[in-house]
Amino acid sequence: MSNSLITLASLRISEANPNHHLWNNNGTWFLHYTVYPTPFTKERVRRSLGTKCVTTARDRRDQFFGHLAKSSKGSAGIGQVAVA
């Protein structure tokens, strides 16, 4: 029996909140999201976007999630991005 890695990316975006997945910590914007490395565990991730400008933070967030969507579609397993 071989072990195969299946990658699923699910992204939920609220159109009512332009700052979804963004968190301001003392003036610096961070990206925060949750990953599920196994079906039984989850991990919250916070990454500095290195900016104090909300517009730049939104652009960097969108670039990050765009890269995530492309990499999950190009993986050996199943790639799926759900936008809600």
C-alpha positions in Angstrom: 0.0 0.0 0.0 1.4 3.4 -1.0 1.0 6.6 0.9 -0.2 9.4 -1.2 -0.5 13.0 -0.2 -3.8 14.8 -1.0 -3.7 18.5 -0.8 -6.9 20.4 -0.3 -7.1 24.2 0.0 -10.3 25.7 1.2 -10.5 29.4 1.3 -13.5 31.3 2.7 -13.8 35.0 1.9 -16.3 37.4 3.3 -17.1 40.1 0.8 -18.6 42.1 3.6 -15.2 42.2 5.3 -12.3 43.5 3.1 -9.9 42.8 5.9 -10.7 39.0 6.2 -7.7 37.0 7.4 -5.9 40.3 8.4 -5.0 41.2 12.0 -3.4 44.5 13.1 -0.9 44.0 15.9 0.3 47.4 17.2 0.2 48.9 13.8 1.7 46.0 11.8 -0.6 43.9 9.7 -0.5 40.1 9.9 -2.0 37.4 7.9 -3.8 34.8 10.0 -5.3 31.5 8.9 -5.9 27.9 10.1 -4.3 24.8 8.6 -5.3 21.2 9.2 -2.2 19.1 8.9 -4.2 15.9 9.8 -7.9 15.2 10.0 -7.6 15.4 13.8 -5.4 18.5 14.3 -5.4 22.1 13.4 -2.8 24.9 13.6 -3.4 28.6 13.6 -0.8 30.5 11.6 0.1 34.2 11.9 2.6 35.7 9.5 3.7 39.3 9.5 3.0 41.1 6.3 5.7 43.6 7.1 3.6 46.7 6.5 1.6 49.3 8.4 -0.5 50.1 5.3 -3.8 48.2 5.1 -3.9 48.5 1.3 -0.4 46.9 1.0 -1.5 44.2 3.6 -4.6 43.3 1.5 -2.4 43.0 -1.7 0.1 40.8 0.1 -2.7 38.6 1.5 -4.2 38.2 -1.9 -0.9 37.3 -3.4 -0.3 34.7 -0.7 -3.7 33.1 -1.2 -3.3 33.2 -5.0 0.0 31.4 -4.7 -1.7 28.8 -2.3 -4.5 28.3 -4.9 -2.0 27.7 -7.7 0.2 25.3 -5.7 -2.8 23.2 -4.5 -4.1 22.9 -8.1 -0.7 21.8 -9.3 -0.1 19.2 -6.6 0.0 15.5 -7.1 -3.2 15.1 -5.2 -6.5 16.8 -5.5 -6.4 20.6 -5.7 -9.5 22.5 -4.7 -10.2 26.1 -3.7 -13.6 27.0 -2.3 -14.4 30.6 -2.1 -17.5 31.5 0.0 
